[in-house]
Amino acid sequence: MTRTVDLNSDSGEAFGSWSMGDDAAMMKIVSSANIACGFHAGDPQTMRSTVEAAAKNDVSIGAHVSYPDLVGFGRRFMDMTPAELSAAVLYQMGALEAVCRASNTRISYVKPHGGLYNAIVHHEKQAEAVAHAVKEFGSDLPILCLPNSEIERKALTLNVPVVHEVFADRGYTPEGTLVSRTQPGAVIHDVDKVAQRVLQMATEGTVVANDGSTVTLDAQSICVHGDTPGAVAIAQKVRETLTAHDVEIRSFCA
């Protein structure tokens, strides 16, 4: 039986005259795009052009929601109240949905970004706030998240579907969490090493952690970061390696 896996990438992270990544190239490689909604990156015009590129290439669109932290690129923790955070998430989803409607497409899922993504692995109140926002938005949108995380538990309690995600170019701890970007080995840049790791994730459901142990992961979707140096080459190599081993690239929203 042919295996299938989703490839997702962070997209639309330019801001004004400042550029980030090669969205046009990535849209021809990935099957899902996590589009910035203006709180960590992105602006209205960038959102619109990125949505149009995704629609043109039949790429599923996810709302890449974040703390309101443009200066820190959304990678810093923010001590927001549950009400503040829920409102911020709803605001971002609403903005992207409006842009999608103008391009005759829609949001298909939600993926928290950076500091928020990491916080809701363990932070119960913030995880619940994010899950509530997605529930209130409606349309049964799934949340893309790490397995065995607090956001998964809170989402399922509210009957919000979840999709498990793993990262092509990020280091893992023995506990199955991501190595902090402040630590050595947090990001893997070797193209061949990344491709082989992804193949192992997709076909065996495991990854080698930073201490050499093998960690079991559920790889329904694999993230290839759009802002990593050489991101397009990495993503292309990942896609070629997977298809060469009879792994079909297909969005989990298809």
Protein Blocks (a to p, Z undefined) as FASTA:
>chain_A
ZZdddddddehkaghjbcedjfklmmmmmmbdcddehjngccfklmmmmmmmmmmnopac
ddddddddfknnopaccdddfklmmmmmmmmmmmmmmmmmmnopacfbdcdehjlmmmmm
mmmmlmmmmmmmmmmngnoiacdddehifklmmmmmnopacdddddfkbccdfkopacdf
kbghkacfbfklmmmmmmmmmmnopacdfkopacddddfbccddfkbghklmmmmmmmmm
mmmnopacddfkZZ
